[in-house]
Structure formats: structure tokens, C-alpha cells
């Protein structure tokens, strides 16, 4: 099967729901497996002549016939799969698994780069059987692949299938050596879990982050969970964020490193109330630098909106608690005040009357 076919699988997997092509007959005739019928390819050699030379000739002919039949069936399977790929069926990954199993059974070599493409396809659509088959092909051909790379494809397939437990088991397995890879993909996963409001999934991810913190002293995964709880619209999730901080005193040390990201995301979606909550939290835990970062970004937020009143209040507040803003921000506020100054119109008649009354 060519790489083009694999691309068609990836691009057109979701378009249609019916299987077309002769592969249905192939699957139906072989039940759940795609093995050749017993007795078709492996019939014992029959000797029709007593002569030794004739017997030897018969053996060669029989072996050639078996080889031809095997090759014919394999090519038929390959052709039918190619034809069915063009039909853009929803079961394309199943057809691809059948093809690879035929390669495995008949010791037909598939290029390594093609297998890498199939790895991506199977993990994307959660096809565990396909990943297992490819793993066997890698071993049979002695192709080299890092176990961590293979397992991350399994983890993605488990995620697609909704098997959170097995996915987290894979994460925990190679976290000691590939923690950076985990941290890169953990944030969107935790975000989806928290947003889906699935109680069981939240419990599983909570156990995972506690396990990582306990075994390796790494609180960043827990920090990611806290961030998603804190930024959630649900009050119950906000309470869970507070509970995480109360249970883990060291968590605040990791939170300070994600404060810039949280501040940026909250201001981008105009969640000012959450910004004030975050500022209160930083003051409560004596995180002055983080508090200063939030305050400066909040000033810039209001400066862009030309909100003189809020910028002035922020400046006053920074001076009161001795958390200074930048020199540039001081200059920006002065310019805003100068350009915002409104000169009142003086009524000369009224002024003259006032002067007469005074003297």
C-alpha cells in the first residue's frame, strides 16, 4: 500500500459511513480474521507416481502452486483494500489492519517510513489493534523505534477511545525520562477533562498529579490542574483550586511560574474578576514579584483601552503597597492625564457679578 493511500485514509476518514468494494466479501468469508481458509494453501503434497523423480517433481509443482495461490490471495487483498480506500469508508483503519496482518502472515516487507505513517493514522483514530500489528512488524523487520515513541502513540489512541486510566499509566511510565514531553501535552488534556465536568476523569487526573508530585517532587502537573480549576467558570472548580493549595504548601512555588501565562489568558478574555482573585492570592502567599507582574499587565490592559481612571487607581495602589510600576508606565499615565484634561468654559458675566458681590 502506498503512502498516498495512507494520506487518503487520514483525510477522508470521517466522510462516509458505508463500506464498498470487495473487501466486505473478504472479511465476511474469514469471519473476524483475514487468514486463508485451511486446506486451500496448505494442502499436503500428494504423490501420484511411485517413481522418485516424479515424486520430487510433484513436490516442486505443489510448492510452486501453493506459493502462487498465497501470492494471488495476498495481491487480491491488497488490491481490494486499495479499491476500498477510494470508497472513503468509515472502517478504513480496519481494512488497513487486515492488510498489515497479511503482510505479517506472509512475511511481506513494508517500508519503515510507511509504517511510521500508519502509526500516526492508528493513534489518531484510536486503533489499538493496528498499533499492536505495527509493533509486531517492527520486530519482524528489525526496524528501530524508541519504546517511548511507540507508547506515546498508544497513549493517544487510549485518549481517543476515552480510556483515561491507560493513557495516564503510559504517561507515568516514561515521565522520569520524558517529563518535558508530558508537560507539553498535559495542559490541553487537563483542560478537556475539567471542561467536560467528568467526575471520574477528574479523580483519575488528580491521582496522577499527586503521584508525580509524591514520587518525583514535581508539582508542575498539579499546577496545570490548579490553573484549569482556577480559570474555570464553575464555582465548584474554583473551590477545588483552593483545596489543592491547602493540601500542598509547595504548590504555590510552582504557581508563580505560570502566573504570566494565566494573567495573559485572563486579560485576553476580559476576566478581570479572576485577575483580582489572582492578585489577592499572590498577596496572601507573599508572592510580591508575581503580584507586580499582574499589576503591570493590568495597567497596560487599561492603558490600551484609554481608561484614565483605572490607570490612575492602579498607580496609586502600586505606590501605597510599594510595588512600583515601570518608568514607561509612569510616563504613559502623565501623558494620559495631560491629554485628558478638560478646560472649563468661563462665563464672564457670572464672574463679573461675583466680583461685585465680593467688593
C-alpha positions, -999 to 999 in steps of 0.1 A, spaced: 0 0 0 14 34 -9 18 64 12 -8 82 -9 -34 56 2 -25 63 38 -30 101 32 -64 94 18 -72 74 49 -63 103 71 -80 130 51 -113 112 42 -118 90 73 -149 108 86 -168 115 54 -188 83 47 -203 56 68 -206 26 44 -180 1 32 -178 -5 -5 -156 -28 -26 -148 -65 -25 -132 -63 9 -165 -70 26 -166 -104 9 -131 -110 21 -139 -101 57 -172 -120 57 -156 -151 43 -130 -151 70 -151 -140 100 -130 -119 124 -97 -128 108 -83 -125 74 -64 -158 73 -67 -180 42 -90 -210 45 -74 -240 59 -68 -266 33 -66 -240 5 -30 -231 7 -16 -258 29 -28 -290 14 -4 -318 19 16 -328 -12 2 -358 -30 25 -381 -49 8 -397 -78 38 -417 -90 60 -442 -73 90 -431 -92 113 -410 -70 120 -384 -97 83 -380 -104 76 -376 -67 103 -350 -64 88 -331 -94 53 -333 -79 66 -317 -47 82 -288 -66 50 -283 -86 29 -284 -54 51 -259 -36 50 -236 -66 12 -238 -67 9 -230 -30 33 -201 -34 13 -188 -64 -20 -192 -45 -6 -173 -15 7 -145 -37 -26 -143 -56 -47 -141 -24 -24 -115 -9 -24 -94 -40 -62 -97 -42 -64 -85 -6 -41 -56 -13 -60 -46 -44 -94 -48 -27 -81 -27 2 -68 -1 -22 -101 0 -40 -120 3 -8 -98 31 4 -111 51 -26 -146 45 -13 -138 66 17 -154 43 42 -156 48 80 -138 14 85 -106 23 67 -84 16 97 -99 -19 99 -90 -25 63 -55 -13 69 -51 -36 98 -62 -65 76 -36 -55 50 -8 -53 76 -18 -87 91 -15 -102 57 20 -87 54 28 -102 88 14 -136 80 31 -138 46 64 -122 56 59 -93 31 80 -63 39 66 -29 43 88 2 42 97 17 76 86 52 66 52 37 56 48 21 90 55 54 106 27 69 86 4 41 97 14 47 134 1 82 132 -32 71 115 -39 44 140 -31 65 170 -52 94 156 -83 71 153 -77 50 184 -70 17 166 -52 -3 192 -51 -35 171 -34 -16 143 -7 -4 167 -1 -39 180 2 -52 144 27 -25 135 47 -33 167 50 -69 155 61 -58 121 88 -36 136 101 -66 155 99 -89 125 118 -64 102 142 -54 130 132 -18 124 144 6 152 118 26 171 121 41 206 98 25 231 87 58 244 78 69 209 57 38 204 40 42 238 30 78 232 11 66 201 -7 41 224 -14 69 248 -30 90 221 -51 60 210 -63 54 246 -72 91 248 -93 89 216 -110 59 230 -117 76 263 -95 52 283 -80 79 306 -66 53 331 -45 35 305 -33 68 290 -22 81 324 -4 48 330 16 53 299 24 89 310 36 77 344 57 50 329 81 73 310 76 105 330 110 101 347 129 102 314 105 122 292 88 147 316 91 175 291 70 157 265 44 150 291 42 187 303 38 198 266 7 177 261 -7 177 296 -23 212 296 -48 206 268 -57 172 282 -64 185 317 -83 214 301 -106 190 282 -111 168 314 -120 198 336 -143 213 310 -161 180 303 -171 180 340 -165 143 342 -161 134 378 -144 101 373 -119 116 348 -111 144 373 -104 119 400 -80 100 377 -61 131 367 -59 142 403 -44 109 414 -19 111 386 -6 146 395 -5 137 432 15 106 423 40 126 402 44 151 430 50 124 456 74 102 435 94 128 417 88 161 437 75 177 405 45 199 412 41 212 377 14 187 366 -5 196 398 0 233 389 -16 226 355 -46 211 372 -48 240 396 -47 265 367 -76 249 349 -96 247 381 -89 284 389 -98 296 354 -130 276 352 -164 293 352 -177 269 378 -176 278 414 -170 242 424 -139 241 403 -126 273 419 -131 256 453 -111 226 441 -83 250 432 -83 263 468 -83 228 482 -52 219 461 -33 249 476 -44 240 511 -33 204 508 1 212 491 21 241 506 48 237 479 23 242 451 25 280 453 61 278 443 52 263 410 22 285 405 43 316 405 60 304 373 26 301 354 13 335 367 24 353 335 6 327 313 -26 328 335 -26 367 335 -22 369 298 -50 344 292 -74 360 317 -68 395 303 -73 383 267 -108 371 275 -115 401 299 -118 381 331 -110 409 354 -126 393 384 -103 363 381 -74 388 378 -83 404 412 -86 369 427 -52 360 415 -37 393 429 -53 385 463 -39 350 462 -4 363 454 -5 388 482 -18 362 506 12 340 499 37 369 498 45 364 461 55 401 455 71 396 421 41 377 407 18 404 421 39 431 405 37 413 372 -1 411 373 -3 448 383 18 460 355 -1 439 329 -34 452 343 -22 488 338 -13 480 302 -47 464 297 -65 496 308 -40 519 291 -48 503 257 -85 509 265 -77 546 274 -92 541 308 -76 570 327 -95 564 359 -84 527 363 -48 535 353 -47 562 379 -61 539 406 -36 512 398 -7 538 400 -20 550 434 -23 514 446 12 505 435 27 534 454 7 526 486 19 490 488 54 498 474 51 477 443 63 502 417 52 502 380 78 508 352 91 543 343 74 539 310 40 534 327 46 565 348 52 585 316 22 569 299 -1 579 328 12 615 328 5 618 291 -29 604 296 -37 629 323 -24 658 302 -44 649 271 -75 641 292 -76 675 310 -108 693 302 -107 732 304 -140 746 317 -156 774 298 -155 807 319 -187 827 319 -175 863 321 -209 877 331 -212 854 361 -176 862 371 -183 899 370 -213 895 392 -193 875 417 -166 902 418 -192 929 426 -206 909 455 -172 903 469 -163 940 470 
